[in-house]
């Protein structure tokens, strides 16, 4: 009998459908030739209302001990847990893969296979702004060298692995100081990757071209809010926000990932919580990203393929036009893990 490796993962439990998503991930993890040890942290709203500091301290301790975390959706009331964790962990880069799934009805016939690399801090999101009298409001736009460089490095390393190019996008002709600095930093990083094609495009032009010919784009790196807009639009192109998974990364001084947190793009869906009908696809895709990051690239690909294969075969939940509940969809994914389908 061969020795099974063990992977330790901090798991942040949330609200609404989170328990059902967690159960689905655990079932899929149990079907792998790998022992996944989940270390639970209660980040539900009642727990945060009792002692928010203790919740965040426990989350940080677990993440720092194990290096990787899977986060389930949480309610934003007094504060956004995602924002708090981003700030406390110094997450500077968000990676959102978005790819067309056969079997999902869309209003767009182009093939999408994107990796959106977004600076997780700065832009216009750092400052809520202030009113000046009754007729004027202002906010400060922030672009910093370190997170811009980390996002660019991550994008170019990913593109090299995918044998693709990198497109950087901003409004550098208008926001000359801020977006200009971002593009300047990307160009500097590009010099380290002479084998990776790179060009920059104005963000409005990028949106237009992406809708017309998504096949021309693979890896895109952008400042904070542009990446936020682009991620949601790309999910709309593939037919559902519920198919989006993302990774949050912090880096050491050498540019290597020091902490990573993976989560689905969707929310807590309180209207269907507890009914056993939610779609766990995004959580399973986030788990696949986690496996790949942790060095189990083959298993990450296996889980990703199993989720996509089930949906392509029409074995999907109601939100995607199928008839399966959460447990049945998860069982379908697990069957595919036992008998991998040809790619």
FENWO-V891986 format. One record per helix or strand of 3 or more residues. SS is the DSSP state (~ for helix, > for strand). FROM is the first residue (numbers start at 0). TO is the last residue. If there is no record, write none. Layout:
ss | from | to
SS | FROM | TO
SS | FROM | TO
This chain:
ss | from | to
> | 5 | 12
~ | 17 | 29
> | 34 | 41
~ | 44 | 65
> | 67 | 70
~ | 80 | 88
> | 92 | 98
> | 112 | 118
> | 129 | 131
> | 135 | 137
~ | 144 | 161
> | 165 | 169
~ | 177 | 189
> | 197 | 201
~ | 202 | 211
~ | 213 | 215
> | 218 | 221
~ | 223 | 237
~ | 240 | 242
> | 244 | 250
> | 256 | 263
~ | 280 | 292
~ | 296 | 311
~ | 317 | 319
~ | 325 | 337
